[in-house]
Amino acid sequence: MRRSGELSAPASAAPLPGAAPAAPAKSDWATLRRLFPYLWQYKWRVLAALAFMVGAKLANVSVPLLLKDLVDSLSFKPGDPAAVLVVPAGLLVAYGLLRLSTSLFTELRELVFAKATQGAARSIALQTFEHLHALSLRFHLERQTGGMTRDIERGVRGIESLISYSLYSIVPTLIEVTLVLTILAVKFDAWFAWITIAALVVYIFFTVTVTEWRTKFRREANEFDSAAHTKAVDSLLNYETVKYFNNEGFEARRYDESLEKLRRSRLKSQTTLSLLNTGQQLIIAVGLVAILWRATQGVVAGRMTLGDLVMINAFMIQLYIPLNFLGVLYREIKQSLVDLDKMFTLMEKEREVADAPGAKPLAGLHQPAVRFEHVNFFYEPARQILHDVSFEIPAGKTVAVVGPSGSGKSTLARLMYRFYDVQDGRITIAGQDIREVTQASVRQAIGIVPQDTVLFNDTVEYNIAYGRTGATRAEVEDAARAARIHGFIESTPRGYQTLVGERGLKLSGGEKQRVAIARTLLKNPPIIIFDEATSALDSANERAIQGELRATATGRTTLVIAHRLSTVVDAHEILVMEAGRIIERGTHAQLLGQGGRYADMWALQQQSAEQ
C-alpha cells in the first residue's frame, strides 16, 4: 500500500554548501518542551480535546463489542417476530449511534483544538520573524534567504503536522491498543493479547529501524531541495544581472544540477519506502492470520461464539489500519520535530547587538550633537576598518565625509544606526553612549537616504509612507514634492498606486533615490544621514534636490557621505578619510588652501566636469 504525501511532506532544510556549520540538533524531547508552553496557553482547549479523543476511542472500541452481540443475537429461527423487534430497534440503532459518536467526538476534538494549533503556529512564526529583524546586519548579510524562508515555512507546517500526527493519530492509537489488549486478555485467554503484542512489537521495531535507516536519504533530499530553492530565489532576485551577462543558460544548468541530485535522492527514498511497505504488510498479515487461527479454533471447540470471531477480526482491522501508516507517522513526526527545531534554532541565534539591561530611550533630541570618540572597528579581526576615528557633528550642523571607496565612510553610518557595536571607543548622541540606550530610540532619531535604495514590492505611496506609517496622503504628497518626484508620480497612469516591482526594479535609479529622499523627509528625524544621496541623479535634478536637501538639513544634525565634492562645499566641516583614518579636516576653503588630498580630488573632479 503506497503512503500518500511521501514526496510532498514537509522537509527540513539541511545546511547548504558554504553555509556556517549548523548547531547540533537537540533531542526530540527538548523540542517538545519548547513547544509545550505555546500549546499550554490554551490549556482548557487541550484538556477538552484530550477528553473528546478518549471519548472517540471508547466509542470506537465499543463498536466491535456491539457487533459481537449483534451477530450472536441472530440465532432466532426464520420468521420469529422477536428478531424484527429486538435486532433493528436495539442493537442496530445502538451500533449506528456508536459509529456517529466516534465521528462526532473526533470532529469536536479537531474543532476545539484547532485554535490551539493555529495559535501556537502563529505565535512561534511571529516570534521568529521579530527575532530575525532584531538580529545584527552581519547575520542578514551572511544569510541565504531561500533556505531561511524555507526553514520558517517548514517550521510552521511542522507544528501543525506534529500535532496532527501525534494527537490525532499516535496517541489515539495507543489508547485503542491498550483498550483492545485489556478486552482480549480479560474476555478470552492471554494468548490473544500476547499474539497481538508480539505482532505490534515486531511491527514497531521493524518500522522504526527501517525509517531511521531511510532518514539519511531524506536528509540528502532535503539538502538538495534547499540548495535548488536557494539557487532559484537568488537567480530570480538578480534577474537583471543574469540578463546583462546573457547567462540564462548557465543559471538553468546550475538549477538543473541541483534538481538532478534531488531526483536521484528522492528515487532512493522511494525505493526504501517500498521496502518498508512490503515488510509492514508481511508482519501485519502474519499477525492477523495467527490471531484469527486462534479465534477459529475457539469457535470450533465451542469456547467462543461466531460473534467473538467477528469482534476479534473487527478489533484487528481497527488496530492495523492506523498501524499501517506508522512508518509515515513516525517519519513525519520525526521530520516535524527536526523542522520545528530548525525554527527554534533561528529564534536562538544570539543578537550580536542587544540593548543593555535597563536601557532607556535616547533623550535630549531637540538638537542633538553626535560624537565619535577614538572609534576603532573591524568586521573581521584580520581586517580593521576604522582606526582611532574622532570627530563631532555639532547640533544643527552639517559634517561631510569624503574619500575613495573602501575608506570606511559608509561604516560610519552603520555604526551610528548601531547595526554593529564598536570594538573600542564610543559614539554618543546628545551626550549619551548609544550602547547604553535602546536601539529603537537611536534608529527613530536618525533618517537615512542610502546609496543603494531598496523598495518594497508595493505602491509608490506605500514606499514613501514607510518613513512614517500612518502618515496622511497629503503628507506623503508634500514629501514627494520636496523630493522632486511628485510630478513624475502624477504622470503615471495609476499615480501613487503605481507598483514599483521587486526591490523597486520598475523605477529608474534616480526615481528610486528620490522615493528614498521623500521617505526620509516624511520621517522628519532630528539627525539625517545622506549616503551618496544624489549619486543616481542627473546633474539638473541633483542641483534641484541639493537645494531641498540643504533646506531639509537646516537646523538638523547632518552627516553627508559623498563622492562628488560639489555636494559638500557648504558643509560646516569636511572630513577626508583614507584607509579608515581621517587624514584631513576643515571647511571647503581651508582644505583647498592646504593643497593636500582634498585639493587633489577637487582638481581632478573639476577637470572631469569640464571635459
C-alpha positions in Angstrom: 0.0 0.0 0.0 1.6 3.3 -1.1 1.7 6.0 1.5 0.2 9.3 0.5 2.2 12.5 1.0 5.6 10.8 0.8 7.2 13.2 -1.7 5.3 16.4 -0.7 5.7 16.0 3.0 7.4 18.8 5.0 11.2 18.5 4.7 13.9 20.1 6.8 16.4 22.3 5.2 19.9 20.9 5.7 23.0 23.1 5.8 23.9 24.3 2.4 27.4 24.2 0.9 29.4 27.2 2.1 27.0 27.9 5.0 28.1 28.2 8.6 28.1 24.9 10.4 24.6 24.2 11.9 24.2 23.9 15.6 23.8 20.3 16.8 20.2 19.1 16.7 18.5 19.0 20.0 16.7 15.9 21.3 13.1 15.4 20.4 12.0 15.9 24.0 13.8 19.2 24.2 12.0 20.4 21.1 8.7 19.2 22.5 9.4 21.1 25.8 9.9 24.2 23.8 6.6 23.7 22.0 4.6 22.8 25.1 4.3 26.4 26.6 2.8 27.7 23.4 0.1 25.0 23.5 -0.5 25.3 27.2 -1.7 28.9 26.7 -4.8 27.1 25.5 -4.9 24.5 28.4 -8.7 24.2 28.6 -8.8 23.5 24.9 -6.0 21.0 25.2 -7.8 19.2 28.1 -11.2 19.3 26.2 -9.5 17.9 23.1 -8.0 15.0 25.1 -11.4 14.3 26.7 -13.0 14.1 23.2 -10.2 12.0 22.0 -10.7 9.4 24.8 -14.5 9.5 24.1 -14.0 8.8 20.4 -11.8 5.8 21.2 -14.2 4.4 23.8 -17.0 4.7 21.2 -14.7 3.1 18.5 -13.8 0.2 20.7 -17.4 -0.3 21.7 -18.4 -0.9 18.1 -16.8 -4.4 17.7 -18.3 -5.3 21.1 -21.7 -4.4 19.9 -21.1 -6.1 16.6 -20.4 -9.3 18.5 -23.8 -9.0 20.3 -25.5 -8.2 17.0 -24.1 -11.4 15.4 -24.8 -13.6 18.4 -28.3 -12.3 18.6 -29.0 -13.7 15.1 -29.8 -17.1 16.5 -33.6 -16.7 16.0 -35.4 -19.1 13.9 -36.7 -17.8 10.5 -39.9 -15.9 10.9 -39.6 -15.3 14.6 -41.2 -11.9 15.3 -38.7 -11.2 18.1 -35.9 -10.9 15.6 -37.6 -8.0 13.9 -38.3 -6.2 17.1 -35.0 -6.7 19.0 -32.3 -6.6 16.4 -33.3 -3.4 14.4 -34.8 -1.5 17.3 -32.0 -2.2 19.7 -28.6 -3.3 18.5 -28.7 -1.7 15.1 -29.7 1.7 16.5 -27.0 1.5 19.2 -24.5 0.4 16.5 -25.3 3.4 14.4 -25.2 5.8 17.4 -21.7 4.5 18.4 -20.5 5.0 14.8 -21.9 8.5 14.9 -20.4 9.1 18.3 -16.9 8.2 17.1 -17.1 10.7 14.2 -18.7 13.3 16.4 -16.1 13.1 19.2 -13.3 13.2 16.5 -14.7 16.3 14.9 -15.3 18.0 18.2 -11.7 17.2 19.2 -10.3 18.8 16.0 -12.7 21.8 16.2 -11.7 22.5 19.8 -8.0 22.0 19.3 -7.8 23.9 16.0 -7.5 27.3 17.8 -4.6 26.0 20.0 -2.8 24.6 16.9 -3.1 27.7 14.8 -2.5 30.0 17.8 0.8 28.2 18.6 1.9 28.3 15.0 1.1 32.0 14.7 2.9 32.8 18.0 6.1 30.9 17.1 6.2 32.3 13.5 5.7 35.8 14.7 8.4 35.5 17.4 10.8 34.1 14.8 10.0 36.9 12.4 10.5 39.5 15.1 13.8 37.9 16.3 15.2 37.8 12.7 14.5 41.6 12.5 16.3 42.0 15.8 19.5 40.2 14.6 22.5 42.1 13.5 23.3 43.2 10.0 26.1 40.7 9.9 23.6 37.8 10.1 21.5 39.3 7.3 24.5 39.8 5.1 25.5 36.2 5.5 22.1 34.6 5.4 20.8 32.6 2.5 17.3 34.0 2.0 15.8 31.0 0.1 17.0 28.4 2.7 16.0 30.6 5.7 12.5 31.3 4.5 12.2 27.5 3.7 13.1 26.8 7.4 10.4 29.1 8.7 7.8 27.7 6.3 8.6 24.2 7.2 8.7 25.0 10.9 5.2 26.4 10.8 3.9 23.4 8.9 5.9 21.2 11.3 3.8 22.4 14.2 0.6 21.6 12.5 1.9 18.2 11.3 3.4 17.3 14.7 0.1 18.0 16.5 -2.0 16.3 13.8 0.1 13.2 13.6 0.7 12.8 17.4 -2.5 14.0 18.9 -4.8 12.8 16.1 -3.0 9.5 15.2 -0.3 8.2 17.5 -1.9 8.9 20.9 -5.4 7.7 19.9 -3.9 4.5 18.5 -2.0 3.9 21.8 -5.2 4.4 23.7 -7.1 2.0 21.4 -4.3 -0.6 21.6 -4.4 -0.5 25.4 -8.2 -0.9 25.5 -8.2 -3.8 22.9 -5.4 -5.7 24.7 -7.3 -5.3 28.0 -10.5 -6.7 26.5 -8.8 -9.6 24.8 -6.9 -10.6 27.9 -9.9 -10.3 30.2 -12.6 -11.7 27.9 -10.5 -14.5 26.3 -7.3 -16.3 27.1 -4.0 -14.4 27.3 -2.7 -15.8 24.0 -4.8 -13.3 22.1 -3.1 -10.5 23.9 0.4 -12.0 23.6 0.0 -12.6 19.8 -1.2 -9.0 19.3 1.6 -7.6 21.5 4.2 -9.7 19.6 3.0 -8.5 16.2 2.9 -4.9 17.4 6.4 -5.1 18.9 7.9 -6.7 15.7 6.0 -4.2 13.5 7.1 -1.1 15.5 10.7 -2.4 15.8 10.9 -3.0 12.0 9.2 0.3 11.2 11.4 2.4 13.4 14.6 0.6 12.4 14.0 1.0 8.6 12.7 4.5 9.0 15.9 5.6 10.9 17.9 4.0 8.1 15.9 5.8 5.5 16.5 9.2 7.3 19.9 9.7 5.6 18.2 9.6 2.2 15.6 12.1 3.3 18.3 14.4 4.7 20.1 14.2 1.4 16.9 15.0 -0.5 16.3 17.9 1.9 19.8 19.3 1.3 19.4 19.3 -2.4 15.8 20.7 -2.2 17.1 23.7 -0.2 20.1 24.1 -2.5 17.8 24.2 -5.5 15.4 26.6 -3.9 18.2 28.9 -2.8 19.7 28.9 -6.3 16.3 29.7 -7.9 15.5 32.5 -5.5 19.0 34.1 -5.8 18.8 33.9 -9.6 15.4 35.4 -9.8 16.3 38.2 -7.4 19.2 39.0 -9.7 17.2 38.8 -12.9 18.8 41.9 -14.5 22.3 40.7 -13.8 21.5 37.4 -15.5 20.2 39.3 -18.5 23.2 41.7 -18.6 25.6 38.8 -19.0 23.4 36.6 -21.1 23.7 33.8 -18.5 20.2 32.3 -18.6 21.6 29.0 -19.9 24.2 29.0 -17.1 21.6 29.6 -14.4 19.4 26.9 -15.9 22.3 24.4 -15.8 23.1 25.3 -12.2 19.5 24.9 -11.2 19.2 21.6 -13.2 22.2 20.2 -11.4 20.5 20.6 -8.1 17.3 19.2 -9.5 19.1 16.1 -10.8 20.7 15.5 -7.4 17.3 16.0 -5.8 15.7 13.5 -8.3 18.3 10.8 -7.5 18.0 11.2 -3.7 14.2 11.1 -4.0 14.4 7.9 -6.0 16.5 6.3 -3.2 13.9 7.5 -0.7 11.1 6.0 -2.8 12.9 2.6 -3.2 13.5 2.3 0.5 9.8 3.3 1.1 8.7 0.3 -1.0 10.9 -2.0 1.1 9.3 -0.6 4.3 5.8 -1.0 3.0 6.4 -4.6 2.0 7.9 -5.6 5.3 5.0 -3.9 7.2 2.4 -5.8 5.2 4.1 -9.1 5.8 4.2 -8.6 9.6 0.5 -7.5 9.6 -0.5 -10.5 7.5 1.3 -13.0 9.8 -0.1 -11.4 13.0 -3.6 -11.3 11.6 -3.5 -15.0 10.4 -2.2 -16.1 13.8 -4.8 -14.4 15.9 -7.7 -15.4 13.5 -6.4 -19.0 13.6 -6.6 -19.0 17.4 -10.1 -17.5 17.3 -11.3 -20.1 14.7 -10.0 -22.9 16.9 -12.0 -21.4 19.8 -15.2 -21.3 17.7 -14.7 -24.9 16.6 -14.1 -26.0 20.1 -17.1 -24.2 21.4 -15.2 -21.9 23.7 -16.1 -18.9 21.6 -19.1 -17.8 19.6 -19.2 -16.6 16.0 -19.8 -13.1 17.3 -16.4 -13.4 19.2 -14.7 -14.2 15.9 -16.3 -11.2 14.2 -15.4 -9.0 17.1 -11.7 -10.0 17.2 -11.5 -9.5 13.4 -13.0 -6.1 13.7 -10.6 -5.2 16.5 -7.6 -6.3 14.4 -8.8 -4.3 11.4 -9.3 -1.2 13.6 -5.8 -1.6 15.1 -3.9 -2.4 11.9 -5.4 0.3 9.7 -3.7 3.2 11.7 -0.6 1.0 12.3 -0.4 0.5 8.6 0.7 4.2 8.4 3.0 4.0 11.4 6.1 4.4 9.1 4.7 7.5 7.6 3.5 8.8 11.0 6.8 8.1 12.7 8.8 9.7 9.9 6.6 12.7 9.7 6.7 13.3 13.5 10.5 13.0 13.4 10.6 15.3 10.4 8.3 17.8 12.1 10.4 17.8 15.2 13.5 18.5 13.0 11.7 21.3 11.2 10.5 22.8 14.4 14.0 22.5 15.9 15.5 24.4 13.0 13.0 27.2 13.5 13.7 27.3 17.2 17.4 27.4 16.3 16.7 30.6 14.3 15.0 32.0 17.4 18.0 31.2 19.5 20.5 33.0 17.2 22.3 35.4 19.5 21.9 39.0 18.9 25.3 40.5 18.2 23.9 43.9 19.1 21.5 43.9 22.0 20.1 46.5 24.4 21.9 46.8 27.7 19.8 45.6 30.7 17.6 48.5 31.8 18.4 50.6 28.7 16.3 53.7 28.4 15.2 55.7 25.3 17.5 58.3 23.9 16.7 61.8 25.3 17.6 65.4 24.5 16.8 65.1 20.8 15.7 68.7 20.2 19.1 69.5 18.5 21.4 66.6 19.3 25.1 66.6 18.7 26.9 63.4 17.5 30.4 62.5 18.6 32.8 59.7 17.5 35.4 59.3 20.2 38.5 57.3 19.3 36.5 54.7 17.5 38.2 51.5 16.3 36.2 49.0 14.4 36.5 45.8 12.3 34.1 43.4 10.7 36.7 40.7 10.8 39.7 40.8 13.2 42.1 40.3 10.3 41.0 43.5 8.6 40.4 46.6 10.6 38.1 49.2 9.0 38.3 52.3 11.3 41.5 53.5 13.1 41.1 55.9 16.0 38.4 58.0 14.3 37.3 61.0 16.3 35.0 63.9 15.2 31.9 65.8 16.2 28.8 66.8 14.3 27.6 69.8 16.4 23.9 70.2 17.0 22.1 71.5 13.9 25.3 71.5 11.8 26.4 69.5 8.8 29.6 67.4 8.6 30.6 65.8 5.3 32.9 62.8 4.9 34.7 62.2 1.6 37.3 59.8 0.4 37.9 56.9 -2.0 35.7 53.7 -2.0 36.6 51.4 0.9 37.9 54.1 3.1 35.2 53.4 5.8 32.7 56.2 5.0 29.5 54.1 4.9 30.7 52.2 8.0 30.2 55.4 10.0 26.5 55.4 9.1 26.1 51.7 10.0 27.8 52.3 13.4 25.5 55.3 14.1 22.5 53.1 13.4 24.1 50.6 15.7 24.0 47.8 13.2 27.3 46.9 14.8 29.0 47.9 18.1 32.4 49.4 18.1 35.3 47.4 19.5 37.0 50.4 21.0 36.0 54.0 21.7 32.4 55.2 21.7 29.7 57.0 19.8 27.4 59.4 21.6 24.2 61.2 20.6 23.2 64.2 22.8 26.0 63.1 25.2 24.6 59.5 25.6 26.6 56.4 24.6 24.4 54.7 22.0 25.2 51.3 23.6 23.5 52.4 26.8 20.2 53.4 25.3 17.6 51.4 23.3 18.3 50.6 19.7 14.8 51.5 18.7 15.2 55.1 20.1 18.5 55.5 18.3 17.1 54.5 15.0 14.0 56.5 15.5 16.1 59.6 15.8 18.0 59.0 12.6 16.9 59.2 9.0 19.0 58.0 6.1 19.0 58.3 2.3 21.1 55.3 1.3 23.2 55.0 -1.8 21.6 51.7 -2.7 17.9 52.2 -2.3 15.7 49.0 -2.0 12.0 49.4 -2.2 9.1 47.0 -1.2 7.2 45.4 -3.9 4.2 47.6 -3.3 2.9 51.0 -4.4 4.8 54.3 -4.5 2.6 55.7 -1.8 3.3 52.7 0.5 7.1 53.1 0.0 7.1 56.8 0.8 4.7 56.4 3.7 7.0 53.7 5.1 9.1 56.6 6.5 6.2 57.3 8.9 3.5 54.7 8.9 0.1 56.3 9.4 1.0 59.5 7.5 -1.8 61.1 5.6 -1.9 61.2 1.8 -1.4 64.9 1.9 1.8 64.5 4.0 3.0 61.8 1.5 2.5 64.2 -1.4 4.3 67.0 0.4 7.3 64.8 0.9 7.2 63.7 -2.7 7.1 67.4 -3.8 10.1 68.2 -1.6 12.0 65.3 -3.2 11.0 66.5 -6.7 9.2 63.3 -7.6 5.5 64.3 -7.2 5.2 65.4 -10.9 6.6 62.0 -12.1 4.2 60.1 -9.9 1.2 62.1 -11.1 2.2 61.5 -14.7 1.9 57.7 -14.4 -1.4 56.0 -15.1 -2.0 54.9 -11.6 -0.3 57.8 -9.8 0.6 57.0 -6.2 -0.9 53.5 -6.6 1.8 52.6 -9.1 3.5 49.3 -8.2 7.3 49.6 -8.1 8.1 45.9 -8.6 10.5 43.6 -6.8 13.1 45.7 -5.0 11.8 48.7 -7.0 13.1 47.4 -10.3 10.3 49.2 -12.2 11.8 52.5 -11.3 15.0 54.0 -12.6 17.9 54.5 -10.2 17.1 58.3 -9.9 13.4 57.6 -9.3 14.2 55.1 -6.5 16.6 57.6 -4.9 14.0 60.3 -4.9 11.5 58.0 -3.3 14.1 57.3 -0.6 14.6 61.0 -0.1 10.8 61.5 0.2 10.6 58.7 2.7 13.3 60.2 4.9 11.8 63.7 4.6 8.4 62.2 5.8 10.1 60.6 8.8 11.4 64.1 9.8 14.1 62.9 12.2 16.5 65.2 14.2 19.5 63.5 12.7 19.9 62.8 9.0 22.5 60.8 7.0 22.9 61.3 3.3 24.9 58.4 2.0 25.6 59.4 -1.7 22.0 60.6 -1.7 22.2 62.1 -5.2 24.5 59.6 -6.8 21.9 58.2 -9.2 20.5 61.6 -10.2 21.3 63.6 -13.4 23.0 67.0 -12.9 19.8 69.1 -13.3 17.9 67.1 -10.7 20.9 66.8 -8.5 21.2 70.6 -8.3 17.5 71.0 -7.6 17.4 68.3 -4.9 20.6 69.6 -3.3 18.7 72.8 -2.5 15.9 70.7 -1.0 18.5 68.7 1.0 20.2 71.8 2.3 16.8 73.1 3.4 16.0 69.8 5.0 19.3 69.8 6.8 18.8 73.3 8.2 18.5 73.0 12.0 19.3 69.2 11.9 22.4 67.4 12.8 23.5 66.0 9.4 26.2 63.6 8.2 26.8 63.7 4.5 28.8 60.9 2.9 29.8 61.8 -0.6 32.0 61.1 -3.5 31.1 64.2 -5.6 32.8 67.0 -3.7 30.5 69.6 -5.3 27.7 68.3 -3.0 29.6 69.1 0.2 31.1 72.5 -0.3 28.6 74.1 2.1 29.3 71.7 4.9 30.4 73.2 8.2 33.3 70.7 8.3 34.6 68.2 5.8 36.5 65.1 6.8 38.8 63.4 4.3 39.1 59.6 5.0 41.6 57.2 3.6 42.1 53.5 4.7 39.9 54.1 7.7 41.7 57.2 9.0 40.8 60.8 9.0 43.8 62.4 7.1 42.4 66.0 6.7 39.6 68.1 8.1 38.3 71.6 7.7 36.0 73.7 5.5 36.0 73.6 1.8 38.1 76.7 1.5 40.5 75.6 4.2 41.1 72.2 2.6 41.7 73.8 -0.8 44.2 76.1 0.8 46.1 73.2 2.4 46.8 71.8 -1.1 46.5 68.2 0.2 44.5 65.2 -0.7 41.2 67.1 -0.8 42.6 69.7 -3.1 43.8 67.0 -5.5 40.4 65.3 -5.5 38.7 68.7 -6.2 41.1 69.5 -9.1 40.5 66.0 -10.6 36.7 66.3 -10.4 36.8 69.8 -11.9 38.8 68.6 -14.8 36.3 65.7 -15.4 33.4 68.1 -15.2 35.0 70.5 -17.8 35.6 67.6 -20.2 
